[in-house]
Each structure stands twice: as C-alpha cells, then as structure tokens.
Amino acid sequence: MKTVQISLNSIDKVKSFVNDITRFDYDFDLVSGRYVIDAKSIMGIFSLDLSKPIDLNIHAEENVDNVLATLKPYLI
C-alpha cells in the first residue's frame, strides 16, 4: 500500500479523478480525519471536506508507478 496526498478542490477535478482511477482494478481509499471512503465513489468524495488536502491510500503491490503517473495532476 502507498499513501499520497491529493487535492480535489473543484467539481471538475473530482469527476476527472474518479474517471482516472476507475481504469485501475486496485482499491483506493480517501482518508480525511477519521473518515475513510472509497475513492471511486463520487458521492463519497463530496461528503468530505475538499478545502484541504486528502490522503489517498493505493492498495496495489505492483504498477504503482503507472497509478502515480495518472494521478500526477492531483498530487500535492
């Protein structure tokens, strides 16, 4: 598992983020405070405080570099 910080500070960013990560078969969790939600859930993402950075847990053992390359626009 790898954890990175991302910023999803607009509706368009949230939509493109979900579209990008749904291409992968791995599990992704967003962690904000004590809340953990499925990163592939648009409704779940909008339940978080998007004004500050969010931790993204990537549950992948291999090809993490491909995932990080796709997530580059969102990384802090």
N, C-alpha and C positions, 0 to 999 in steps of 0.2 A: 504494500500500500504506500502511496505517495500523497503528501498533503501540500497544496499550494494555496496562495491567497489570490482571490479574483475580485474584480469589481463589476457589478451589474447595475449601473446607475441610470439605465434608460430602458423603456419598454422594448425598443428595437434590439438592444443588446441582449436582453433576456431571451427574446424569440430566436435570435441567431445562435445564442449559446446552446439552447435546448436542441435546435436543429443540428448543430455541430456534434454534440455528444451522443445523440441518439444513433449516429452512424457506428458507434462502437458497442461491442457486446459486453463491455465491463460495467460494473456497478459504480455509480458516482453518488456521493453524499455531500450535501452542503451543510456546514455547521456554523450556526450563528448563536453565540451564547450557549444556552442549554438546549436549543432546538436543532434537531438533525432531520433533514428531509431528503427525499430522492431528488437528485439534481435534474432528472429527466421530466420532472413534474412542473409544468408552468404554474399551475395553481399553488403548488407548494412554495415555489420561489417567491411568488408575490405575497406570501404570508410572512416573509422575512423582512427585516429592516435592511433595505438595499442602499441606504445612505452611507454605510460604512463597508469596509472590505469583509469578505466572507471566505471561510476556509473551505476548500474543495478537497475531499478525500477521493482519490482514484484507486479503486480496488483492482489493480492489474499488476501482474508479475513481469510480463514481457510487453514489448512495444510501447512502453511508457513515453519514449521519445516522440513517437507518432502522435500520441494524445497531446503532449505538451506543445508540439508544433501547431496543432489545430487550435489549441487554447491560447496561443500567444496574444491575440488581441484583448483578452480578458485578464491576463496576468498582471499582477502589481509588481 
